[in-house]
Amino acid sequence: MNRLDFLKEVAGSIFQTVKYVYEPFLKDDIEKVEEAADRALGITWVPVMKHDEMGNRPEVRYASGKPVIIFSHEEKLHAISGICPACSNLIQVRTYDHVATCMSCDKEYNLKTMDGELSVQSLQIKRKDQMYVVGLTDNGKR
């Protein structure tokens, strides 16, 4: 091995070592920045279900007393508010055909194709440890 190859190998090894040492610190910093942004935006993360509870059908869960419809689309988990934004009534879910319906407005939203006449409010959902959590906004802070 000539000197140039040796120096390239040493530089690569030093970079990998520094990356390995500082990676846990950077991860903690990123989590702190995300928490601060959530706090500034008024987002509260509320657990809605355990990781192993999700089935093939849409489900209505309650997070902080608010209905949340959880369903999967193209192998990804989605969450929408269970309250109709137009009339503030509860949205009913027909699990056999994956359709959400507002009985008052008589509008529907297809959860399989993610379209329809019913305007729905999408919610953030993510996996945290062994739980799925939904991001609810506190409109009083805005």
C-alpha positions as a Markdown table, in Angstrom:
| # | Residue | x | y | z |
|---|---|---|---|---|
| 1 | Met | 0.0 | 0.0 | 0.0 |
| 2 | Asn | 1.4 | 3.4 | -0.9 |
| 3 | Arg | 1.3 | 6.5 | 1.3 |
| 4 | Leu | -1.7 | 8.1 | -0.5 |
| 5 | Asp | -3.9 | 4.9 | -0.1 |
| 6 | Phe | -2.8 | 4.7 | 3.5 |
| 7 | Leu | -3.7 | 8.3 | 4.3 |
| 8 | Lys | -7.1 | 7.9 | 2.6 |
| 9 | Glu | -7.8 | 4.8 | 4.7 |
| 10 | Val | -6.7 | 6.6 | 7.9 |
| 11 | Ala | -9.0 | 9.6 | 7.1 |
| 12 | Gly | -11.9 | 7.3 | 6.4 |
| 13 | Ser | -11.4 | 5.5 | 9.6 |
| 14 | Ile | -11.1 | 8.7 | 11.7 |
| 15 | Phe | -14.3 | 10.0 | 10.1 |
| 16 | Gln | -16.2 | 6.7 | 10.9 |
| 17 | Thr | -14.9 | 6.8 | 14.5 |
| 18 | Val | -16.0 | 10.4 | 15.0 |
| 19 | Lys | -19.4 | 9.6 | 13.5 |
| 20 | Tyr | -19.8 | 6.6 | 15.8 |
| 21 | Val | -18.9 | 8.5 | 18.9 |
| 22 | Tyr | -21.1 | 11.6 | 18.2 |
| 23 | Glu | -24.1 | 9.8 | 16.7 |
| 24 | Pro | -25.9 | 9.3 | 20.1 |
| 25 | Phe | -25.4 | 13.0 | 21.0 |
| 26 | Leu | -26.8 | 14.2 | 17.7 |
| 27 | Lys | -29.8 | 11.9 | 18.0 |
| 28 | Asp | -30.6 | 13.4 | 21.5 |
| 29 | Asp | -30.2 | 16.9 | 20.1 |
| 30 | Ile | -32.6 | 16.2 | 17.2 |
| 31 | Glu | -35.2 | 14.8 | 19.6 |
| 32 | Lys | -34.9 | 17.9 | 21.7 |
| 33 | Val | -35.4 | 20.2 | 18.6 |
| 34 | Glu | -38.4 | 18.1 | 17.6 |
| 35 | Glu | -39.9 | 18.4 | 21.1 |
| 36 | Ala | -39.3 | 22.2 | 21.1 |
| 37 | Ala | -41.0 | 22.6 | 17.7 |
| 38 | Asp | -44.0 | 20.5 | 18.8 |
| 39 | Arg | -44.3 | 22.7 | 21.9 |
| 40 | Ala | -44.1 | 25.9 | 19.8 |
| 41 | Leu | -46.8 | 24.6 | 17.4 |
| 42 | Gly | -49.0 | 23.4 | 20.2 |
| 43 | Ile | -48.8 | 19.7 | 19.2 |
| 44 | Thr | -49.3 | 17.1 | 22.0 |
| 45 | Trp | -48.5 | 13.5 | 21.2 |
| 46 | Val | -51.2 | 11.2 | 22.6 |
| 47 | Pro | -51.0 | 7.4 | 22.6 |
| 48 | Val | -53.8 | 5.7 | 20.7 |
| 49 | Met | -52.9 | 2.1 | 20.3 |
| 50 | Lys | -50.1 | -0.5 | 20.8 |
| 51 | His | -48.0 | -1.5 | 17.8 |
| 52 | Asp | -49.4 | -5.0 | 17.7 |
| 53 | Glu | -53.1 | -4.0 | 17.9 |
| 54 | Met | -53.6 | -2.7 | 14.4 |
| 55 | Gly | -55.6 | -5.0 | 12.1 |
| 56 | Asn | -56.7 | -4.7 | 8.5 |
| 57 | Arg | -59.9 | -2.7 | 9.2 |
| 58 | Pro | -60.2 | 0.9 | 10.1 |
| 59 | Glu | -60.7 | 1.6 | 13.8 |
| 60 | Val | -62.1 | 4.5 | 15.9 |
| 61 | Arg | -60.0 | 5.3 | 18.9 |
| 62 | Tyr | -60.2 | 8.1 | 21.4 |
| 63 | Ala | -57.2 | 10.3 | 22.3 |
| 64 | Ser | -57.8 | 12.9 | 25.0 |
| 65 | Gly | -61.5 | 12.5 | 24.5 |
| 66 | Lys | -61.4 | 13.2 | 20.8 |
| 67 | Pro | -62.3 | 10.5 | 18.2 |
| 68 | Val | -59.5 | 9.5 | 15.9 |
| 69 | Ile | -60.0 | 7.2 | 12.9 |
| 70 | Ile | -56.9 | 5.0 | 12.3 |
| 71 | Phe | -56.5 | 3.0 | 9.0 |
| 72 | Ser | -53.8 | 1.7 | 6.8 |
| 73 | His | -53.3 | 2.7 | 3.2 |
| 74 | Glu | -50.6 | 1.2 | 1.0 |
| 75 | Glu | -48.8 | -0.4 | 4.0 |
| 76 | Lys | -48.7 | 3.0 | 5.9 |
| 77 | Leu | -50.7 | 4.0 | 8.9 |
| 78 | His | -52.9 | 7.1 | 8.7 |
| 79 | Ala | -55.0 | 9.0 | 11.1 |
| 80 | Ile | -57.9 | 11.4 | 10.6 |
| 81 | Ser | -60.1 | 13.3 | 13.0 |
| 82 | Gly | -63.4 | 11.6 | 13.8 |
| 83 | Ile | -65.3 | 14.9 | 13.8 |
| 84 | Cys | -66.8 | 16.3 | 10.6 |
| 85 | Pro | -65.2 | 19.7 | 10.0 |
| 86 | Ala | -68.3 | 21.1 | 8.3 |
| 87 | Cys | -71.0 | 20.3 | 11.0 |
| 88 | Ser | -68.9 | 19.1 | 14.0 |
| 89 | Asn | -70.8 | 15.7 | 14.2 |
| 90 | Leu | -69.2 | 12.4 | 14.7 |
| 91 | Ile | -68.0 | 10.6 | 11.6 |
| 92 | Gln | -69.3 | 7.0 | 11.4 |
| 93 | Val | -67.0 | 4.3 | 10.0 |
| 94 | Arg | -68.3 | 1.3 | 8.0 |
| 95 | Thr | -65.5 | -1.2 | 8.5 |
| 96 | Tyr | -66.8 | -3.7 | 5.9 |
| 97 | Asp | -66.2 | -1.4 | 3.0 |
| 98 | His | -63.7 | 1.1 | 4.6 |
| 99 | Val | -65.9 | 4.2 | 4.3 |
| 100 | Ala | -66.2 | 7.1 | 6.7 |
| 101 | Thr | -69.6 | 8.9 | 6.6 |
| 102 | Cys | -71.0 | 12.0 | 8.1 |
| 103 | Met | -74.7 | 11.2 | 8.7 |
| 104 | Ser | -75.6 | 14.9 | 9.1 |
| 105 | Cys | -73.9 | 16.2 | 5.9 |
| 106 | Asp | -74.5 | 12.9 | 4.0 |
| 107 | Lys | -71.0 | 12.9 | 2.6 |
| 108 | Glu | -68.5 | 10.0 | 2.4 |
| 109 | Tyr | -64.7 | 9.5 | 2.4 |
| 110 | Asn | -63.2 | 6.3 | 1.1 |
| 111 | Leu | -60.4 | 5.1 | 3.3 |
| 112 | Lys | -59.0 | 2.7 | 0.7 |
| 113 | Thr | -58.6 | 5.3 | -2.0 |
| 114 | Met | -58.3 | 8.3 | 0.4 |
| 115 | Asp | -60.8 | 10.5 | -1.6 |
| 116 | Gly | -64.5 | 11.5 | -1.4 |
| 117 | Glu | -66.8 | 14.4 | -0.8 |
| 118 | Leu | -66.2 | 14.5 | 2.9 |
| 119 | Ser | -63.4 | 16.9 | 3.8 |
| 120 | Val | -61.4 | 15.2 | 6.6 |
| 121 | Gln | -58.7 | 16.6 | 8.9 |
| 122 | Ser | -55.5 | 14.5 | 8.6 |
| 123 | Leu | -53.6 | 14.0 | 11.9 |
| 124 | Gln | -49.9 | 13.2 | 12.3 |
| 125 | Ile | -49.2 | 9.7 | 13.5 |
| 126 | Lys | -45.9 | 8.0 | 14.4 |
| 127 | Arg | -44.6 | 5.1 | 16.2 |
| 128 | Lys | -42.9 | 5.8 | 19.6 |
| 129 | Asp | -41.4 | 2.7 | 21.3 |
| 130 | Gln | -44.2 | 0.1 | 21.2 |
| 131 | Met | -47.1 | 2.6 | 20.8 |
| 132 | Tyr | -48.6 | 4.6 | 18.0 |
| 133 | Val | -49.1 | 8.3 | 19.0 |
| 134 | Val | -51.2 | 10.9 | 17.3 |
| 135 | Gly | -50.3 | 14.6 | 17.2 |
| 136 | Leu | -53.2 | 16.7 | 18.5 |
| 137 | Thr | -53.1 | 20.5 | 18.2 |
| 138 | Asp | -54.3 | 22.8 | 21.0 |
| 139 | Asn | -56.1 | 25.5 | 19.1 |
| 140 | Gly | -56.2 | 27.7 | 22.2 |
| 141 | Lys | -52.5 | 28.3 | 21.9 |
| 142 | Arg | -52.6 | 29.7 | 18.4 |
